[in-house]
Amino acid sequence: MNKEEGNIMAKLPNSVLAFTANDAERKEGYTNFVEYYSLYKEGKTHNANGVSFSEMNEKMLTFFSDEVERLSGKKQSDVNDLAQYCNFSDVKEAAFAVVGMLTDLIIPDALIKDLGMLAEIKSGAWGDSLKVEMKPRDLFVVSKGGRNRRTYDITRQYKGEKTIVPEVHGITVGVSLYDVLRGAYTLAEFVAKAVLSMETQMKYDIYDAFAAAMNALPNSVGANQLRVSGFSQDTAIALAQKVQAWNGGAKPVFLGTKLALSKILPASTNSRILLGDEYVKVGYMRDFMGISTVELEQVADYTTEFAVKLDDKKIYVICPGTDKMVKVFIEGSTLSNVDGSYANANLQQTATLYKSYGVGAISSALAGVIELA
């Protein structure tokens, strides 16, 4: 294997590598799709090398068609009618097998990019589950004794263990493979809806698991308080110190939406914020009393029109360099099921994509939350 091949393989998940049967050309095609999809999501018309999106779209559509032909064993050139070609069951099954691989290609990177601060993403084979070890936070007891003692107080520590069992999630959509193959709309648009829908639901599950864990933190005043009401400089720094100390000295960060982080300001009334200051430029302070602030990008809540998902009244204190607060386990690869051409009375063709994953708020690390007024 040459160096270039190794770089290509390093960018692809194991399920996609297995799907390509170690074919260098196919691996390169799936790698190129990542860039193509990124351009589509960002609304760019050219990549860094000056290649236009329309040109990339043509190449990706050709790659998609070649993959379908390779898997189904049927060539478009052998069938004069494209619509008839798309009606072959093995052609449709091959097409959505490719869509499933493209979904596996995009989702892990998207989750890590957006939620790497909160979640650890792991993948496994079909039938696997994820066992998470819970390491104890306390230390061994140091006893004071005389010179004539051979042993002291016996202490032992035990690791806890929790399991994340994946569950199947699916989306069923009305599709027209014919429209995709004839170029009526871009392959990226076709794949984006499926990928974005599954990706968004996985993000919701991660956010919900994290929020539920933070809401369950103790809020009674005392040494064990990890959930405080109202932001002040003293309470924020005290909570950050506590989280850092109990995470072995790991550096904490303040994590929240842009609106939540905008409430972090020095206590001094003599502070001046000028038009050129960082607070004005980005909407919040990137550093507060030596502690970094990290923005959680707000996301749409598609269950309620024009609502947003993340709580703008919470600032979380976490140590991202320690054990992640949420664990995500993805089982196997994305599977698909395509209806027959005339299975439905209204002749609509539907396809279902299945993704099996589990999410759990399981961590040995300590975190805190500031509830804004």
C-alpha positions as CSV (number, residue, x, y, z in Angstrom):
1,M,0.0,0.0,0.0
2,N,1.4,3.4,-0.9
3,K,1.3,6.5,1.2
4,E,-1.5,8.1,-0.8
5,E,-3.7,5.0,-0.3
6,G,-3.0,5.0,3.4
7,N,-4.1,8.6,3.7
8,I,-7.4,7.8,1.9
9,M,-8.1,4.8,4.1
10,A,-7.4,6.8,7.2
11,K,-10.3,9.1,6.4
12,L,-12.9,6.3,5.9
13,P,-14.8,4.4,8.6
14,N,-14.2,0.7,8.8
15,S,-17.7,-0.1,7.5
16,V,-17.1,2.0,4.3
17,L,-13.7,0.4,3.9
18,A,-15.2,-3.1,4.0
19,F,-17.9,-2.0,1.6
20,T,-15.3,-0.8,-1.0
21,A,-13.6,-4.2,-0.9
22,N,-10.2,-2.4,-0.6
23,D,-10.6,-1.0,-4.2
24,A,-8.5,2.2,-4.4
25,E,-10.7,3.9,-6.9
26,R,-13.9,3.3,-4.9
27,K,-12.2,4.5,-1.7
28,E,-11.1,7.7,-3.5
29,G,-14.7,8.3,-4.7
30,Y,-16.1,8.0,-1.1
31,T,-13.4,10.3,0.2
32,N,-14.2,12.9,-2.5
33,F,-17.8,12.8,-1.5
34,V,-16.9,14.2,2.0
35,E,-15.6,17.4,0.3
36,Y,-18.5,17.5,-2.1
37,Y,-21.0,17.2,0.8
38,S,-19.2,19.9,2.8
39,L,-19.4,22.3,-0.1
40,Y,-23.1,21.7,-0.4
41,K,-23.8,22.2,3.3
42,E,-21.7,25.4,3.4
43,G,-23.3,26.8,0.2
44,K,-19.9,27.2,-1.6
45,T,-19.7,27.2,-5.4
46,H,-16.0,26.1,-5.6
47,N,-13.6,24.1,-3.6
48,A,-10.1,25.2,-2.5
49,N,-8.6,24.1,-5.9
50,G,-11.2,26.1,-7.9
51,V,-13.3,23.1,-9.0
52,S,-16.9,24.2,-9.3
53,F,-19.7,22.5,-7.3
54,S,-21.6,21.7,-10.6
55,E,-18.5,19.9,-11.9
56,M,-18.1,18.0,-8.7
57,N,-21.8,17.1,-8.8
58,E,-21.4,15.6,-12.2
59,K,-18.5,13.5,-11.1
60,M,-20.3,12.4,-7.9
61,L,-23.4,11.4,-9.9
62,T,-21.2,9.4,-12.2
63,F,-19.5,7.8,-9.2
64,F,-22.9,7.0,-7.7
65,S,-24.2,5.5,-10.9
66,D,-21.0,3.4,-11.3
67,E,-21.4,2.1,-7.7
68,V,-25.0,1.1,-8.4
69,E,-24.0,-0.7,-11.6
70,R,-21.2,-2.5,-9.8
71,L,-23.4,-3.7,-6.9
72,S,-26.5,-4.6,-9.0
73,G,-24.7,-6.1,-11.9
74,K,-26.8,-4.1,-14.3
75,K,-25.6,-1.3,-16.6
76,Q,-27.7,1.6,-17.6
77,S,-26.3,1.3,-21.1
78,D,-28.0,-2.2,-21.4
79,V,-31.4,-0.7,-20.8
80,N,-32.7,2.0,-23.2
81,D,-35.3,3.3,-20.8
82,L,-33.8,4.9,-17.6
83,A,-37.1,4.7,-15.8
84,Q,-37.3,1.0,-16.5
85,Y,-33.7,0.6,-15.3
86,C,-34.6,2.3,-12.0
87,N,-37.5,-0.1,-11.5
88,F,-35.3,-3.2,-11.2
89,S,-35.4,-4.2,-7.5
90,D,-31.6,-5.0,-7.4
91,V,-30.8,-1.5,-8.8
92,K,-32.9,0.2,-6.1
93,E,-31.4,-2.0,-3.4
94,A,-27.9,-1.2,-4.6
95,A,-28.7,2.5,-4.8
96,F,-29.8,2.7,-1.2
97,A,-27.0,0.5,0.0
98,V,-24.7,3.2,-1.4
99,V,-26.8,5.9,0.3
100,G,-26.4,4.0,3.6
101,M,-22.6,4.0,3.2
102,L,-22.6,7.7,2.5
103,T,-24.6,8.1,5.7
104,D,-22.0,6.2,7.6
105,L,-19.3,8.3,6.0
106,I,-20.8,11.6,7.1
107,I,-22.5,11.2,10.5
108,P,-19.5,10.2,12.8
109,D,-17.4,13.2,11.6
110,A,-20.3,15.6,11.9
111,L,-21.1,14.4,15.5
112,I,-17.4,14.7,16.5
113,K,-17.0,18.1,14.9
114,D,-20.2,19.6,16.6
115,L,-20.3,17.6,19.9
116,G,-16.7,16.5,20.5
117,M,-16.7,18.5,23.7
118,L,-19.6,16.5,25.1
119,A,-19.7,13.1,23.6
120,E,-17.4,10.1,22.8
121,I,-18.5,8.3,19.6
122,K,-17.7,4.6,19.2
123,S,-18.7,2.1,16.6
124,G,-19.1,-1.7,16.7
125,A,-20.3,-4.7,14.8
126,W,-23.8,-6.0,14.7
127,G,-24.8,-7.6,18.0
128,D,-22.3,-5.5,20.0
129,S,-23.0,-3.2,22.9
130,L,-20.8,-0.7,24.7
131,K,-19.6,-1.4,28.2
132,V,-18.4,1.7,30.0
133,E,-16.1,1.5,33.0
134,M,-16.9,3.9,35.9
135,K,-13.6,4.6,37.6
136,P,-13.6,5.7,41.3
137,R,-12.7,9.3,42.0
138,D,-11.4,8.9,45.5
139,L,-7.9,7.9,46.7
140,F,-6.5,5.3,49.0
141,V,-6.7,6.1,52.7
142,V,-3.4,7.2,54.2
143,S,-3.3,6.2,57.9
144,K,-1.2,7.6,60.6
145,G,0.3,4.9,62.9
146,G,3.2,3.8,65.1
147,R,6.5,2.2,64.1
148,N,5.4,-1.2,65.4
149,R,2.5,-1.7,62.9
150,R,2.9,-3.9,59.9
151,T,-0.3,-3.0,58.1
152,Y,-2.8,-0.1,58.3
153,D,-6.5,0.4,57.4
154,I,-7.2,-1.9,54.4
155,T,-8.8,0.0,51.5
156,R,-9.9,-1.4,48.1
157,Q,-11.5,0.3,45.1
158,Y,-13.9,-1.2,42.6
159,K,-14.7,0.0,39.1
160,G,-18.4,0.3,38.2
161,E,-19.7,-0.7,34.8
162,K,-22.7,0.4,32.7
163,T,-23.8,-0.8,29.3
164,I,-25.3,1.1,26.4
165,V,-27.5,-1.1,24.3
166,P,-28.2,0.3,20.8
167,E,-31.7,0.6,19.5
168,V,-32.9,0.8,15.9
169,H,-33.9,4.1,14.5
170,G,-35.4,4.6,11.0
171,I,-36.7,7.1,8.5
172,T,-39.0,6.3,5.7
173,V,-39.2,8.7,2.7
174,G,-40.9,9.0,-0.6
175,V,-38.1,8.8,-3.3
176,S,-37.5,8.8,-7.0
177,L,-34.3,7.1,-7.9
178,Y,-35.1,8.1,-11.5
179,D,-35.0,11.8,-10.7
180,V,-31.6,11.3,-9.0
181,L,-30.0,9.4,-11.8
182,R,-31.3,11.8,-14.5
183,G,-29.9,14.8,-12.5
184,A,-33.2,16.5,-11.6
185,Y,-31.7,17.4,-8.3
186,T,-28.2,17.0,-6.9
187,L,-27.0,13.8,-5.3
188,A,-25.9,15.9,-2.3
189,E,-29.4,17.2,-1.9
190,F,-30.8,13.7,-2.0
191,V,-28.3,12.3,0.5
192,A,-28.3,15.5,2.7
193,K,-32.0,15.1,3.7
194,A,-31.4,11.5,4.8
195,V,-28.1,12.2,6.5
196,L,-29.2,15.5,8.2
197,S,-32.4,13.9,9.5
198,M,-30.6,11.0,11.2
199,E,-27.7,13.3,12.3
200,T,-30.1,15.8,13.9
201,Q,-32.0,13.1,15.8
202,M,-28.7,11.7,17.1
203,K,-27.7,15.2,18.2
204,Y,-31.0,15.7,20.0
205,D,-30.5,12.4,21.9
206,I,-27.0,13.5,22.9
207,Y,-28.2,16.9,24.0
208,D,-31.2,15.5,25.9
209,A,-29.0,12.9,27.7
210,F,-26.5,15.6,28.7
211,A,-29.1,18.1,29.8
212,A,-30.9,15.4,31.9
213,A,-27.6,14.5,33.6
214,M,-26.8,18.2,34.4
215,N,-30.4,18.8,35.7
216,A,-29.9,15.9,38.1
217,L,-26.8,17.4,39.7
218,P,-27.2,18.4,43.4
219,N,-28.2,22.0,44.0
220,S,-28.4,22.2,47.8
221,V,-25.9,24.7,49.2
222,G,-22.8,23.0,50.5
223,A,-19.6,21.2,49.5
224,N,-21.5,18.8,47.1
225,Q,-23.3,21.6,45.2
226,L,-22.7,21.3,41.5
227,R,-25.7,23.2,40.2
228,V,-25.9,26.8,41.1
229,S,-28.5,29.5,40.4
230,G,-27.5,32.9,39.0
231,F,-24.2,33.9,37.5
232,S,-21.7,35.8,39.5
233,Q,-17.9,36.0,39.2
234,D,-17.4,34.3,42.6
235,T,-19.8,31.4,42.1
236,A,-18.6,30.7,38.5
237,I,-14.9,30.6,39.6
238,A,-15.7,28.5,42.7
239,L,-17.6,26.0,40.6
240,A,-14.8,25.9,38.0
241,Q,-12.2,25.3,40.7
242,K,-14.2,22.5,42.2
243,V,-14.7,20.8,38.8
244,Q,-11.0,21.1,38.0
245,A,-9.9,19.8,41.4
246,W,-12.1,16.7,41.2
247,N,-11.0,16.0,37.7
248,G,-7.4,15.6,38.6
249,G,-6.4,19.2,37.7
250,A,-7.7,19.0,34.1
251,K,-8.5,22.5,32.7
252,P,-12.2,23.3,32.8
253,V,-14.2,25.4,30.2
254,F,-17.4,27.3,30.3
255,L,-19.7,25.8,27.7
256,G,-23.0,27.3,26.4
257,T,-24.8,28.9,23.6
258,K,-23.7,32.4,22.4
259,L,-26.6,34.0,24.3
260,A,-25.7,32.2,27.5
261,L,-22.0,33.0,27.2
262,S,-22.8,36.7,26.6
263,K,-23.9,36.9,30.2
264,I,-20.3,36.3,31.4
265,L,-18.9,39.7,32.3
266,P,-16.4,40.9,35.0
267,A,-17.9,41.9,38.3
268,S,-16.2,45.3,38.2
269,T,-18.5,48.2,37.2
270,N,-15.4,50.0,35.9
271,S,-14.9,47.6,33.0
272,R,-15.1,49.2,29.6
273,I,-16.1,47.3,26.5
274,L,-15.0,49.2,23.3
275,L,-16.3,48.6,19.8
276,G,-13.1,46.9,18.8
277,D,-13.1,44.5,21.8
278,E,-13.5,40.8,21.4
279,Y,-16.8,40.8,23.3
280,V,-18.3,43.0,20.6
281,K,-16.7,41.0,17.7
282,V,-17.8,37.5,18.7
283,G,-20.7,38.3,21.1
284,Y,-19.1,36.8,24.2
285,M,-15.7,36.7,26.0
286,R,-13.4,33.9,24.8
287,D,-11.6,33.8,28.1
288,F,-13.0,34.6,31.6
289,M,-10.6,34.8,34.5
290,G,-8.2,32.5,32.7
291,I,-10.9,29.9,31.9
292,S,-11.8,29.4,28.2
293,T,-15.4,29.7,27.0
294,V,-16.6,27.4,24.2
295,E,-19.8,28.1,22.2
296,L,-22.3,25.4,21.6
297,E,-23.9,26.3,18.3
298,Q,-27.6,26.7,18.6
299,V,-29.7,24.2,16.6
300,A,-33.3,24.2,15.3
301,D,-35.9,22.2,17.2
302,Y,-37.9,20.7,14.3
303,T,-40.6,19.5,16.6
304,T,-41.9,23.1,17.1
305,E,-41.8,25.6,14.3
306,F,-39.1,28.2,14.7
307,A,-38.1,27.0,18.1
308,V,-34.4,26.2,19.1
309,K,-33.2,23.2,21.0
310,L,-30.4,24.3,23.4
311,D,-31.1,26.0,26.7
312,D,-29.9,29.6,26.5
313,K,-30.1,29.9,30.3
314,K,-27.5,27.3,31.1
315,I,-23.7,27.6,31.3
316,Y,-22.0,24.2,31.8
317,V,-18.6,23.7,33.4
318,I,-16.8,20.6,32.0
319,C,-13.3,19.3,31.5
320,P,-13.2,18.2,27.9
321,G,-9.8,16.6,28.3
322,T,-11.2,14.0,30.7
323,D,-13.9,11.3,30.3
324,K,-16.6,12.6,28.1
325,M,-20.0,13.2,29.7
326,V,-22.0,11.3,27.1
327,K,-21.2,8.1,25.3
328,V,-22.6,7.2,21.9
329,F,-22.4,3.7,20.4
330,I,-23.2,3.0,16.7
331,E,-24.0,-0.6,15.9
332,G,-23.2,-1.9,12.5
333,S,-23.8,0.0,9.3
334,T,-26.8,1.8,7.9
335,L,-29.3,-0.6,6.3
336,S,-32.0,0.1,3.8
337,N,-35.3,-1.3,2.7
338,V,-36.9,-0.3,-0.6
339,D,-40.5,-1.0,-1.6
340,G,-41.4,-2.6,-4.9
341,S,-42.4,-0.4,-7.8
342,Y,-46.0,-1.2,-7.4
343,A,-46.2,-2.1,-3.7
344,N,-48.3,1.0,-2.8
345,A,-51.8,1.7,-4.2
346,N,-50.8,5.2,-5.1
347,L,-47.6,3.9,-6.9
348,Q,-45.4,6.0,-4.6
349,Q,-42.1,4.4,-3.9
350,T,-40.7,4.6,-0.4
351,A,-37.3,3.7,1.1
352,T,-36.5,3.2,4.7
353,L,-33.0,3.8,6.2
354,Y,-32.2,2.0,9.5
355,K,-29.5,3.2,11.9
356,S,-28.9,1.4,15.2
357,Y,-27.3,3.4,18.0
358,G,-27.5,4.1,21.7
359,V,-26.8,7.1,23.8
360,G,-26.1,7.4,27.5
361,A,-24.9,10.0,30.0
362,I,-22.2,7.9,31.6
363,S,-18.9,9.4,32.9
364,S,-16.4,9.2,35.6
365,A,-15.7,12.9,35.2
366,L,-17.3,15.7,37.3
367,A,-19.2,18.6,35.8
368,G,-21.3,21.5,36.9
369,V,-23.9,23.9,35.6
370,I,-24.8,27.5,36.2
371,E,-28.5,28.3,35.8
372,L,-28.8,31.9,34.6
373,A,-31.6,34.1,35.9
